[in-house]
Every structure is written in structure tokens, then in C-alpha cells.
Amino acid sequence: MEKTYRKIIGGIVVIGIILGVTGLFLKYGVFQGIQSNKTERSNQECIIEKRVFDEAGKLTGREEKKLEALIAKKEKIMGADLVLLTIKDDSLDSYEKIREYAQNYYEIHCFGWNQANGDGIIYVDDWATGYTWLCTTGKAADKLDRKDIDYIVKRTNRRVNR
């Protein structure tokens, strides 16, 4: 019963992250002019269509499908890749380590709307250490400063009993 409860809470948290991140971007004009994004995704190097990587096992298959569909819609609006990753890794015990992990994950998989390692966002939540990192690149990095990112992480990262 407790595992089911944790999965439900985890799913709610992850859905909240996606809705919060994209909603805040659009509400506060982070991607001004992109709400009517007319450019198709042109990155040919990234062959991965999936955007939700639940390596921590916090989501059901149904929750993952819902998030994938939501992310696909939001990516088209923003004109940027949006990647969500949950992990359980005890070794990521500092912000520097989780930042490096997030950046490497994005680069290794060649995410980016316009080109490999181009326009996009990756949100990594480590359920083992409690560290979270949101990385931006391309136009997302141009629009968000550290203060904006901290605000988004704080608003979307409601801690639950891990």
C-alpha cells in the first residue's frame, strides 16, 4: 500500500513539475513570441522521442504516457526540448554533481529543438539525495537567469516523503 501511495505522490509531483515549469515559462513571458512557435523541430542528431525518463520508478506507465503527451504539446509551443528525469543516485550528493549529471545526460542524448545540445531544458530530480537541477541551453538559457531558475525549482519541487 505504501509503495502505491508513494507512486501516486511521485506522479503528482512530477506532473506538477511539468505543469509548473511550462506554465511559469508561458505565464511570465519567458518565451515571448514562442507561444506562436512556427518552427518545426530540426535536430536530426537526437533520435530519442521520449522525454520522460523515470529511472527512480516513481510513475506508472499511464502517468508517463500522459506526461509524454503534455511535454510534446509544450515543446511545440516553446520551440525547445523539455526533458524530465527522475533518478535514485546516492553519489549525486551536491549541486555541482547533479548539475554535471544533468548537463552530461542532455549532451550525451543530443537533446535540443534546433540542433544537438541546442534549445531546451532538462529537469533532474534525485530521489536518493533530494537534489534537483534545472539546466537550460539555447534560447531557454537566454531567457532564464539564476533567479528565475531558482524560483521555478522552488515552486515545482514540493518534497514528499521519499
N, C-alpha and C positions, 0 to 999 in steps of 0.2 A: 504494500500500500504506500509506504514512504517513497519508494522508487517512482511510482506512478505520480505521486504528488510532486516530487522534485522535477520530473519531466514536464509536468504541466506548468509549474512555476518557471522552469528554464525556458520553455517555449514562449510563455508570456513575456519574459524578459527579452528574449531575442526579437520577438515581434515588436516589442516596444522600442528596441534599439533601432530597427529598420525604419519604423514609422517616425520615430523621433528624429533620427538623422536626416532623412529625406524631407520630412515636414519642416524642420527648422531651416534647412537649406532653402526651401522654396518660400516659406513664410517671411524670412528675413532678407530675401533677395540675394542670398549668397551666389546663386547662379542667375543673376539678372540677365534677361534676354535668352536664357537657355530653356525657359519654360515653353518656348515655341521652337525648340531644337529641331532643325530640319536636316541635320547631317546624320547619315547612316553610320553605324559603327564600321570603321575602316581598318581596324587592326587585324592583319592576316596571320600574325605570328602566334597569337593565343588561340589554341584550338579547343580550349575548355569552355563549354557553355554554362556550366554550373557556376553558381555564385555563393551558395551556402555550403560551408564545409563544417559539419557538426562533428568534429573529431572528439569532442568531450561527451558525445552521446546524450545531449540534453533535449533533442527534438524527436518527435515521432515522424514517420515518413510523410504523413499528411501535413504536418506543420512545415516540414521542409518544402514540400510542393507549393504550399501557399506562399511561403517566403520567396521562393524562386519566381513565382508569377508576379508578386509585388515588386521585387527587385527589377525584373525585366521591364515593367512599366516605368518605374522611376528612372532607370538608366536612360531610356529613350527621352524622357523629359529633360534630364540633366545633361545628357551628352557625355556621360562619364561612367566607367565601370564602377560598380559598387559590390564589394566582396565582404562577406561576413564569415568569420572563422571563430569557432569555439574550440578550445583545447584544454587539456589537463597536463601540464608540464611543470613539475616541481623545480626544474632548473631555471625557469624564467622568473627569477626572484628579484628583479629590479626593472625600473622603467627602461633603462638602457638595453637590457637583454630582450625585453618584449618588443621594443621598437625595432631592434635589429632583426628579430624573428619576423615581424610583420613586413618590413621592407624586403627582406630576402624572399619571403613567400610570394609577394606581389611580383617581384622581378623574375624569380625562377619560372613562374607560370605565365609570364609575359602579359599580364593584365594591362589594360589601357584601352580606352574607347577609340582613340585615333591612331595609336601605334603601340608597340610593346613598351611597357613601362610609361605609358602616356597618361592621359586624363583619367583620373579615378581616385577611389577611396577604398581603403581596407580597414576594417574594424576587427580587432582581435581581442577576445575575452578569454583569459586563462582562469579556468575554474579550480585549478590547484593552488595558485598563488594569490588570486584576486586581482592581479594586474590586468589593466585594459589599455589598449593603444589604438588610436585612430591616426592612420597615415594618409596624407593627401599628396597628389602629384599632378602636374599639368595645371589646367585651369582651376581645379579644386584647390591646389596649393596657392594659386594666385589670389583666390577669393577668401581663404580662411587663414587667419593668423592664430597664434598660440592661444590667445584669449578665447577666440571662437571655438576652437577645438576642445579646450578645457570645459567650456560651457556645454557643448554638445555631449561630451563624455559624462559630465556630471548629471545632466538631465536624463540621459538614456541608460545609465548604468546604475540601476537600483539593485543593490546587493540583496541576495536572498541567502537562506541557509544553504551553504554549499556542502 
